C-alpha cells in the first residue's frame, strides 16, 4: 500500500472513520507524507508547472466539479510523491498513453490555456494541498478512470476488457464519474502501464480524458 493511501487512511481514522490497517504507525506516516509534500513545493509552485497541471486537470475533469478537479490534481501529485512515474511534472503529464487529452493534442502545451479564474482555481487546490489544508479526495490514488466509458469502449472492441477497473480492482475513491485506484498488484500495474489509461469524457471545454494514471 502506498504512502499516500496510508496517509489518507490515517487521516480518516483520526477523523472518526474506519481504523487504519493494523500495525500502522500513523504518526510516522503523517510525518513522511508531510515531508514528501513539502519536498514537492518547488515543483508545485513553479508557474510553468501550474499552467501544465491546470490545462490537464480541466481537460480531464472540467465537468467533474471542484472535488473532481482536485482528484486529478492529487493524482498528479501522488505520482510525483511515488517517484516511479518521473521526477518532473512535465515528464508525468507527457508520459505516452497516460493522459489522453495530452496524447491527442500532441503535448500538454497544445491543450487550451485556462482562464485566469480557472488557473486561480487550480492554484488554490495546490496551495491548500501544500499547506495540508485540503485532504486528498482520492485517498492516495495514482490511477483513475470512468468505468462506464471504459466498459463501453471494451464492449465496442476499442480497448482491452482488462482495463475495466484495472482488472477488477476495487476503487479506493469515487468522485462523480471517476473511480480512483491504488493499483494493488504488480500484474495490474504492469497492464495499466502497458495500455493507454485515460479514456475521454466530454466536458464543456473539450474532449477530456479519464481512465487511469500509472
C-alpha positions in Angstrom: 0.0 0.0 0.0 1.4 3.4 -1.0 2.4 6.1 1.5 -0.3 8.3 0.0 -3.1 5.8 0.7 -1.8 5.0 4.2 -1.8 8.8 4.9 -5.4 9.1 3.7 -6.4 6.1 5.8 -4.7 7.5 8.9 -6.4 10.9 8.3 -9.8 9.2 8.0 -9.2 7.2 11.2 -8.2 10.4 13.0 -11.5 11.9 11.9 -13.5 9.1 13.3 -13.6 6.8 10.3 -12.5 3.2 10.0 -9.3 2.4 11.8 -6.1 2.4 9.9 -4.6 -1.0 9.0 -3.3 -2.9 12.0 0.3 -2.1 12.9 0.3 1.3 11.1 2.2 4.0 12.9 0.1 6.9 11.8 2.3 9.5 13.4 5.2 8.2 11.3 3.1 8.0 8.2 1.9 11.6 8.7 5.5 12.9 9.1 6.7 11.0 6.0 3.7 12.3 3.9 4.2 15.9 5.1 7.8 15.7 4.3 7.1 14.2 0.8 4.5 17.0 0.1 6.9 19.7 1.2 9.7 18.3 -1.0 7.4 18.9 -4.0 6.9 22.6 -3.2 9.4 23.9 -5.8 7.8 21.8 -8.5 4.2 22.6 -7.5 4.8 26.4 -7.2 6.6 26.8 -10.5 4.3 28.9 -12.8 5.0 26.7 -15.8 4.1 23.5 -13.9 0.9 25.1 -12.6 0.0 26.1 -16.1 0.5 22.5 -17.2 -1.4 21.0 -14.3 -4.3 23.4 -14.9 -4.6 22.5 -18.6 -4.6 18.8 -17.9 -6.9 18.9 -14.9 -9.5 20.8 -16.9 -9.1 18.6 -19.9 -9.6 15.5 -17.7 -12.2 16.8 -15.3 -13.7 20.1 -16.4 -17.2 18.6 -15.9 -16.5 16.8 -12.6 -16.9 19.7 -10.2 -14.4 21.1 -7.6 -13.7 17.8 -6.0 -13.2 16.1 -9.4 -10.6 18.7 -10.4 -8.9 18.2 -7.0 -8.9 14.5 -7.7 -7.0 14.9 -10.9 -4.6 17.3 -9.4 -3.9 14.9 -6.5 -3.4 12.0 -8.8 -0.6 14.0 -10.4 0.8 15.0 -7.0 0.6 11.4 -5.9 2.6 10.3 -8.9 5.3 12.8 -8.1 5.4 11.5 -4.5 5.6 8.0 -5.7 8.7 8.8 -7.8 8.1 5.9 -10.2 6.5 7.9 -12.9 9.1 10.5 -13.4 10.6 13.2 -11.2 9.1 16.2 -13.1 5.6 17.5 -13.7 6.2 17.7 -17.5 7.5 14.1 -17.6 4.5 12.8 -15.7 2.0 14.7 -17.9 3.8 13.8 -21.1 4.1 10.1 -20.4 2.9 8.1 -23.5 -0.6 6.8 -23.3 -1.4 8.2 -19.9 -3.4 11.4 -20.3 -5.5 11.1 -23.4 -6.0 14.8 -24.0 -2.3 15.3 -23.9 -1.7 12.5 -26.3 -4.4 13.7 -28.7 -3.2 17.3 -28.6 0.5 16.3 -29.1 1.6 17.6 -25.7 0.1 19.4 -22.8 1.4 22.7 -24.3 -1.2 22.3 -27.1 -4.1 22.0 -24.7 -6.1 25.2 -24.3 -4.7 27.7 -21.8 -7.1 28.1 -18.9 -8.7 31.4 -18.0 -7.4 33.5 -15.1 -10.2 32.2 -12.9 -9.6 28.6 -13.8 -5.9 28.9 -13.2 -6.6 30.5 -9.8 -8.9 27.6 -9.0 -6.1 25.1 -9.6 -3.6 27.3 -7.8 -5.8 27.3 -4.8 -6.1 23.5 -4.8 -2.3 23.2 -5.0 -1.8 25.8 -2.3 -4.2 24.1 0.1 -2.5 20.7 -0.6 0.9 22.2 0.2 -0.4 23.8 3.3 -2.0 20.5 4.5 -5.5 22.0 4.4 -7.0 20.0 1.6 -7.3 16.3 2.3 -6.7 14.1 -0.8 -10.1 13.2 -2.0 -8.7 10.2 -4.0 -7.3 8.5 -0.8 -3.8 8.4 -2.4 -4.7 7.2 -5.9 -2.4 7.4 -8.8 -4.8 5.9 -11.3 -8.3 6.8 -12.3 -10.9 6.0 -14.9 -14.5 6.5 -15.9 -15.6 2.8 -15.6 -18.7 3.3 -17.7 -16.7 4.8 -20.6 -14.0 2.1 -20.3 -16.7 -0.6 -20.3 -18.4 0.9 -23.4 -15.1 1.1 -25.2 -14.2 -2.5 -24.2 -17.7 -3.7 -25.5 -17.0 -2.0 -28.8 -13.6 -3.5 -29.0 -11.8 -0.2 -28.6 -9.8 -1.2 -25.5 -8.9 -4.4 -23.8 -11.5 -5.6 -21.2 -8.8 -5.9 -18.6 -8.7 -2.1 -18.4 -12.1 -2.1 -16.8 -11.3 -1.2 -13.2 -7.8 -2.3 -13.9 -8.5 -5.9 -13.9 -11.3 -5.9 -11.4 -9.5 -3.7 -8.8 -11.7 -2.1 -6.2 -11.8 1.8 -6.3 -10.4 3.5 -3.2 -12.4 6.6 -4.0 -15.2 7.6 -6.4 -15.8 11.3 -7.4 -18.7 11.8 -9.7 -17.9 9.8 -12.9 -14.4 8.9 -12.0 -13.2 5.9 -9.9 -9.8 6.2 -8.4 -7.4 3.4 -7.7 -4.2 2.4 -5.9 -3.5 -0.5 -8.3 -2.6 -3.2 -5.8 -0.9 -5.9 -7.8 2.2 -5.9 -9.9 0.3 -7.6 -12.7 -2.4 -5.0 -12.7 0.2 -2.2 -12.5 2.1 -3.7 -15.5 -1.1 -3.9 -17.5 -2.1 -0.4 -16.6 1.3 0.9 -17.7 1.2 -1.0 -21.0 -2.0 0.4 -22.3 -3.5 3.9 -22.7 -5.1 4.6 -19.4 -7.2 7.7 -19.9 -10.5 7.4 -21.7 -12.2 10.6 -22.8 -15.4 12.1 -21.5 -17.0 15.2 -22.8 -16.6 18.4 -20.9 -17.9 21.9 -21.5 -14.4 22.8 -22.8 -13.2 19.9 -25.0 -12.9 16.1 -25.0 -11.4 15.1 -21.7 -9.6 12.1 -20.7 -10.4 9.7 -17.9 -9.1 6.4 -17.1 -6.1 5.9 -15.0 -2.8 7.0 -14.2 0.2 4.9 -13.8 
